[in-house]
Structure formats: structure tokens, C-alpha cells
Amino acid sequence: MTRIKTPLLALVLLLLPAVALADVADAADDDDDASLAWQLRPVTNRNLARIASAAAAFNDGNGNLDLAIATTWTGTYRLSDAWAPMVRLGLVGNNAPGAALDGSAFANPLVGATYTRRLGRSHRLALFGAATLPVGTGNARTHAASMTALPSDRAMFDVDAMAAIAGVDVAYVRRGFTAQAEATLVQSVRVRGPAMATATRTRAAVGAHLGYLVGWHVAVGADLHYEDTLTAAVGVRMQFRVGKDTWIRPGLAYLRGLDRRGLDAPLLTAHTTAVQFDLPMTF
């Protein structure tokens, strides 16, 4: 329980200044100024089609080099000014070391919805609820390779469990600058597979994102995300407007899992070291 309370307390401390400084003035719709995070959920309510793929290298428990690619596809439909249902699918492929067999696996699909609203001119609030459907595939090795998935997607790759996910995000978006904080609670119930003794599991995670729009075509951003370990990401996006309301924002980021040694830890450890390609389209 202490593991859950600590990150939640950290998030509350992050959110208080943002809520206290809420600007109550009216404003035009400037969601196009919002920076898309690498490891956190979007805080804007737009139709979205997105593919994200993270290629990672890490050492397995025996010290062997392992390569894996985790890919997710996300679709979001703007049902109203506040509500947007969504669905996410995932796939992980593993290039196993030595004589071990390579493999791939489908993640549990995730279905849910986001409720968004403005808190004054520059602040956003987003509430998220979702569940995973336990129909994924894979074996122990491909399950282990799912550690290369983004922290926000990891519940999908626990294919032997059904998970309920609740989250909240707040963000400050003003003149191309975005500061975002996020908290997520995941309740998993094991429905198949071994280790039935651990039938349920509760996890909490927090994250933060800073992004800045340089002109209209380049955006830079960095994330920190903590669940069981700390993961950092930094990257750059290009932004292209296609037609009246359609934006394509391809991006490339470097992700690094950090242990207590921080940046002094070996490059290839049991934590994720990955390059992420992200291609979202909003319309």
C-alpha cells in the first residue's frame, strides 16, 4: 500500500499549483497548441488515429541481450465536446537471445472513454476510464518482452488478467507551452494462467510532461513516469496541417528506464532503453 500512496502524494503536490492558478477568462479553442506527451494520455478532445512503436534493447535475467518491439494502435472518436470513447490494440514481438525461440503476441484490447473540460482559459482536466479484455496471446518470453511497452500500455500486455483503469490528467496549455500531470490506478484480476494465488493486483502510477511548440511545425517534449520504476522520455515532433482541421504529428523519442543509480546505470539493464516512433493524426 505504501508503494501506491507515495506516487499519489507526489502527484497531488504536482497538481495543486496548476489548479490554484486556473485562469477563469474566456478563450478560443487553442487545443492545437497542446503538446502530445510520449508516455501520458492526451488532454484534448479530438478525433484521433495513432500508431506508436517502441523498439527496445535490454539484458534479460541471464544477462543476454534481448530485442523487442511493442506497437499500439489507438482510435478515439469525439462523441461530444466532453466525451470521447476509444479503443487501443497492441502487439509485441521479441527477438530472443541464443537458442531461445523468437515470438510475438497480441495484447488484450483496451476499451474506454475520456471526459474532458476546461478549467478557465488555459487549464484542462481529463478523466479516463477503461478496461482490458482478456483475449490476448503469448508465452512467458513474449510477456517478458512487453516490458518494452510504454508505461501507459503495460496493463494490456498482462494477457492473463482483466484490468480496470481509472485516471486523471490536468494540464496548463498556453502559447505553445504545455505542463501536464497524470495519475492512474489499475486494478487487475487474474482470469487464467498460472499463479492463481495472486488473483488480484492493485497498481498506481504518476507522470509529468513538459512540452513547447517552436513555431507551428516543431514541438519538443519530455516526460517522467513512475510505476514500479522511473521512466524518462525526451523527443521532438514535426507538425503538419492537412486541410482545415487535420493535423499529423510524427515524432521520435528516446526512452530510458532508471533505477536508483539514475543516469549512471548501465545502458542495457533490466529497465527499458528504447527508441519510440509515434504517428498521431487528429481531426
Steps between C-alpha positions, in 0.01 A plus 500: 500500500794735567610452140163639387477789748843643419442567128147627566631750755763614252231560239283704739797726567544543126133581439433752773685793338329438165152498652568804718616707203200420279415793270126560482509717187328388181713377213488370146560133431879470505528123538737498204757665730496205741810280499443124468684307769702188424391289800186681621144525367383795284310773684314630193174371358554433130444215257827310511669223302842408640769238459794486742787254488786464750809297405698404808819320594554359849681226690285211616534330838798298374682802361418420137418779256130505414330707229128570495252727322167596655244669276158646582219632284253749651173637368297772674167646385376839621145421602435849647693798631569302819491129419721286278487117497820322399649162417865388506661186356854378561762260367842405637774317310809355666838412344616256767868443583697183429305186421176633649208524262389835366136586545221753474177555688184706482415712802162514666287763323426808709165678474403812688404865489640841592309793649666838445419854602670835535587657833510860389694622200820298514433197719360161400359213700468148356344200675566156355337161553569175316518123523711236326340192347693179584527355149871564436757236405863418573735301716729582790775642276272731301336607825844594634570696183191713565709697751605697191145633466426851616402519869148610407452181295648235730167383643407391147795261483404311817292270285402263782315775686209733450574855613288799594679833453410842639704814444506877528708756312532875545692726266593861449504595130594853401676649198662177392609392850349191666547374856308182580467271801332160510393235750378149419358218711489145357311211658582164340314171552669183376260290294731232357853369501732406790545674837132499585603571861558862398150541364488880529753778474471875556749742347533876490704720269574869459652698219591851389561660160649828381472602135560808289390587147781664302321690226214296354691203363737378772421395857739373767393312811619295797322261738555333834287199595513295819334166569733237640796680344566844358494545122614817323435598139615792286424562136398729216192515277425651164152648452323522166153636434309313230178665396295711740507306827733203448846488658770236459769501771773241436754480782811318615598458865764332714370312807710388793408301806688621807586315819643647821829563317322738260690592186811325636332160456622280211333581170357148464342395828181328607331835437382621163733677260301573186443717199135587439340601171163666543257594220179665625241664275230723649196621313 
